[in-house]
Amino acid sequence: MAPVGTIVATPNFPTGVVIAGKRIVVLANGAARTQSLSVYDAATLAPAGSVVAFPKAVLAGKAGGAGKLLVDHQDFFQGLATGPHDMVYAAGGAADDVLAISLAGGTPRLVRRYDLAFQAFPRTQYPYLYQGIHHRDVHKPAGLSADRAAHPRYFYPSAVAVAGDYAYVTGLLANSLARIDLATGKTVYLNVGAYPNALAFTDHGKVLVVSLWGDNAIALVDPARMTRIATVAVGPRLTGASVAAGLHPIALAARQGRPHVYVALANGDRVVEVNTATRRVMRVISTLPYPGAASGSYPDGLALRGRRLFVTNAGNDDVMTIDTASGVMRGLTPTGWYPTALAADRGALYVVAGKGLGSGPNLAHQWVGTMMHGLLQRIPRHQDGAALASGSIAALGDDGFLPAQRAALARRNARLAAMLRRHVKTVVFILRENKTFDEEFGRYSGIGRWADPRLDLYDGRELPNLYRMAGHGALFVDFDADGEVTAQGHQWTTAASDSDFVQRSWAAYYSNRGLQGNPGWTQPLADPAKDNDPDDPFADAIDLAKLKRPATNPWISYPNGRFLFDDLARHNVRFENFGEFIARDRAGAVRPGLIADTDAGYPGWDRMLLDTTRAAVVTRWIAAHRDDLPRFIYVWLPDDHTAGSNPCYYTPDYYVANNDRATGAIVAALSHTRAWRHMAVFVTEDDAQSGADHIDAHRSFLVAYGPWVKPGVVQTRRYSQVNVMRTIEAVLGVPPLSQWDQNAAVIGGIWASHPDDAPYVTQPIGVPPTVNQGTCPIDKTLRRTAGETGHLLTPGFVAAHGKAASLAPAYLYNPTALLKVSGAEQMKQEWIASKGAASYRRVMAYLARYAAAHGAPLGSFQARD
């Protein structure tokens, strides 16, 4: 990245920016403990005040400091607007309110909170089921309005627009628009459609346009009467049976005095111009970086000034300038990582980028999900002509999109793909959970500067199989996870992308701010109407419409190209999926063609079921199909996530060792099949959020193993998860899913000229089964007992085994044992449980010294919440 202009850091993951006179206001709603509004001088970007929102009460006596306003029981989510008299209005997300903030006098001042309430929507309207969680007690301060207290569900404000005496607010989880009388607080609601997001006024304020994130459409509203005028399609019309991913109308920009509005379709890589008077799409403008590009530009922010329309392309890290008269792109301007919003005045563009300048090493007690500062960028408006031309070359070159770059890559990939297709016919991908490179290979010998033994938590004692495969295969020492957390990681490993919805929403549900997790879950699948397994009452349903309990409808989270499993099915390539989620239609049903190649009963996320149990499922299947394996096998083994230091669960050392044993057992079983001679196995992690790493917070590992992999290779070329995807596609002969795998190099430098198809011998587990210390209630004891034999603790198990028949329902299996703690807490718990508190204190002291010696802030080195 090479962002131009003036840049300053902002709090984690900014998603909103507005111009307020001579000041710029930025809204940041990352997964951190606090969220914020930051005020900057428009000319210099010097800090000029802030509003810090605490989800819980501010500690008594805690001073805000000069220019800082502290607000308790508050969150933010995306929406930001200005009003008369130096007023700024911010959408409160899980706080279910709109904050009115005065900037008069220099120090932000809270003027009023406008409470909002959930509104029911028709069961025939996507997402068909409420997609939030219930109000948290911490969001219920004394004096909470009776209306809001009576509605435990969230309206979830996500966008604000102010006109005259009213503020208009979209309710993401209520499919509703609210109109608030700013003087009295009186509120009127209107159902507008699925996941309403952005707002813009057209035709002299007579029409209010609402983008519908969960539909390929916008809603037109009469703001005076608060009635819906029409819904205008901006893409293919959707039904519950729709399979294709949505286009995600996300941002709006209206032409002053005219009935025209521009709509950014983040998941469709285009901007459409709509005439709201005729209710027709007038023009479609592509934001793809070159002809024939796959999806992934993610246009997610718009600003209009004169004859120029400015578009932030989150996926390409640039701002695209478009001539509104011709619809022609005039050039690109480089930004920071993942630009999310922008604003324009006569003199400059102001752009915010969610991930700033990236991560770097993570040596402090941090979490990769929140360690990256955001970025505010001021770009002078006089940059036109030559400046745009040079900016275009820089932006395209940074992404590897210049014609010469793409041609050279295509030639190299073609040569490697031809070689691989001669020798490799079957690919096996084994995915594990959350480890950095140093966390598992810090003591690995013979790799020099690529390892830091002081950051190593597990080694050959816990990982004899991984180390053996690395030594007899290829170890990638500069390998990155492309996302920060599991919600992203499982999309990057199956789609070579994650959608704008996932990028913008994961922080809210990881930090318990009202949203349910949307990308889909790694749980067994069961049809409640036919084969609901009484031994797993929490299995996901094949068809969500038949489920008799609340569920997440994940369709809105899907990237444009959907997933590798869909790609394989479209091209008639057989596969077998053990544990990874598969895509649904818009109503929530899994297509039969995908179920046929998925082990629907594979054990899902449960820390009391060990990976050796999962491996037994896989190896039994391999034995039954040893002479007729499909060309692609995907296996998820989650136990190296561990349960930290939680009492009654196994120790981190044992979970990691058990996970390693399971990995070895699967590879050994594969090595006794007919397909082994022409097989490649890849082993990696979904993300790198649980440990420290001295090179980069995104660095994990990749191990490649198989007859055609050279033994003992240490691959120092930089690769990431999308390179693995591109290599799988090259072997199987299927097209790329996104711009990232389309422009990724097929993995090279590790392939042998002759195969060694000796079978793999599983290394014995070197850690005895031990349990964390602490008081162990009966529910956990019995759950662990059931898990030892591959069962869940259910009434069926209790009855069959004659134990504790009167056990209270509250003690039966409960999926809340997912233990989704932050990476910082996970590292702390694992380190103390594995090596003790004294060792943890020593490693943290070392991290602090390392950061100081390298002149880097602690925030550069390890992910923190």
Secondary structure, DSSP 8 states (H G I E B T S, - for coil): ----SEEEEESSSEEEEEEETTEEEEEE--SSS-EEEEEEETTT--EEEEEEE-SS---TT----TTEEEESS----S-EEEETTTEEEEE-GGG-EEEEEE-TTSS-EEEEEEE-------TTSTTSS--B----GGG--TT--HHHHT--S---EEEEEEETTEEEEEETTTTEEEEEETTT--EEEEE--SSEEEEEEETTTTEEEEEETTTTEEEEEETTTTEEEEEEESSS---TT--S----EEEEEE-TTSSEEEEEETTTTEEEEEETTTTEEEEEEE--SSTT--S---EEEEEEETTEEEEEETTTTEEEEEETTT--EEEEEE-SSSEEEEEE-SSEEEEEETTTT----B-SS-BTTT-S-EEEEEEETT--THHHHHHHHHHHHHHT-SHHHHHHHHHHHHHHHHHHHHH--EEEEEEE-S--HHHHHTT-TT-GGG--GGG----TTT-HHHHHHHHHSEEEEEEE-SSSSHHHHHHHHHHSS--HHHHHHHHHHHTTSSB---S-----EE-TTTT--TT-TT-EESBGGG-SS----GGGG--TT--HHHHHHHTT--EEEES----B-TTSBB-HHHHTTB-TTS--S-TTS-HHHHHHHHHHHHHHTTTS--SEEEEE--GGG--TT-TTSB-HHHHHHHHHHHHHHHHHHHTTSGGGGGEEEEEEES---SS-BSS-TTEEEEEEESTTB-TTEEE-S-EEHHHHHHHHHHHHT---SSHHHHTS----S-B-SS------------S---B--S---HHHHHHHHHHHTT----HHHHHHHTS-TT--GGGS--GGGG----HHHHHHHHHHHHH-HHHHHHHHHHHHHHHHHTT--GGGTSB--
